[in-house]
Amino acid sequence: MRATFRQPKAKRKPLDIPDAMAQRSLHQYSERSGKGKAVSGKAGRSGDLKTQEDRLIVDHYAFRIFWSSEDRQYVGACAEFPSLSHLDASPVKALKGIRDLIESVILELNKSGEAVPSPISERPYSGAFKVRVPPLLHRRLVMEAAEQGVSLNRLVSAKLAV
């Protein structure tokens, strides 16, 4: 069981999601050992330094568990902290590991006065975004929308929802 520091790929990292952890040193948050304790502090299972607010905010983050054939373990990842992950033998342990790691990181960020990324689920969304497509695709979509008697926006929304 270990956490790894993965350099975020430039194409995958959205510009509007701050990752304060990406500016930290590799050694500060890259390795974990023991029962839920991070090397950088004692915010693991002891609970001494955790606040109720820190525990609650972790529940609001977007976690994902997937199998890594390269590592031959499950990877726990958090969308709001793309440079952090946790490897473990089971999906349940990978989820617990990444949750504990994120909780420790939030505690460290709060202690140092640094900004904690807001959970994606709590950010406001307007429902509008601009997508650039090739002119031929634009024309084809407009024609398809006209044939169906709907607006281009409704056609594209329906296609994205599938």
Buried (B, 14 or more C-beta within 10 A) or exposed (E): BBBBBEEBEEEEBEEEBBBBBBEBEEEBBBBBEEEBBBBBBBBBEEEEBBEEEBBEBBEEBEBEBEEEEEEEBBBBBBBBBBBBBBBBEEBEBBBBBBBBBBBBBBBBBBEEEBEBBBBBEEEEEEEEEEEEEEEEEEEEBEEBBEEEEBEBEEBBEEEEEE
